[in-house]
């Protein structure tokens, strides 16, 4: 008897979850702004993270909906989505990257939007889109930082550590001290040459350290 009651409650709960997903997907479909529609779908995904179910059909529908609205939002030119596209997406997204890359680079020439500048930096650092240009990557990371994107300082610090440019590495390490996730970067193998500030200071004299610390105290605009 207890088993039957449990099954009934589980069915009711699954129906409720399914209904919730259906409503939110329908809400996304009625939203003319693809970026807002994407946010709605992602809210639904967060719901399922907190309330996991075994309804794989619902999960597949959510993933398909996210792909749809992510693509539409990227094509509409949303800067934050474009940054995500070029910084974190790969595999099946390469075709979309190839399609949108020229427009992103053109817009980045004159923009002060930190997300778009970071997207351009990601493009110039990504050999999958065949436009590797280290100097341009550094240029756009610096512009992104000046526009208020603090994480760009972390990427710059890692870049200069690899080059053994200790003055620049120390400067950007100081600027990203509150934002760099060094341990995560090291674990992922991306920043394998990252070293601690104390190690960088060994390559500098006291005057250099003081001057760089003063320069690092100049903060970018708030994002």
Secondary structure, 3 states (H helix, E strand, C coil): CHHHHHHHHHHHHHHHHHHHHHHHHHHHHCCCCHHHHHHHHHHHHHHHHHCCCCCHHHHHHHHHHHHHHHHHHHHCCCHHHHHHHHHHCCHHHHHHHHHHHHHHHHHHCCCCCHHHHHHHHHHHCCHHHCCCCHHHHHHHHHHHHHCCCCHHHHHHHHHHHHHCCHHHHHHHHHHCCCCCCHHHHHHCCCCCCCCCHHHHHCCCCHHHHHHHHHHHCCCCCCC
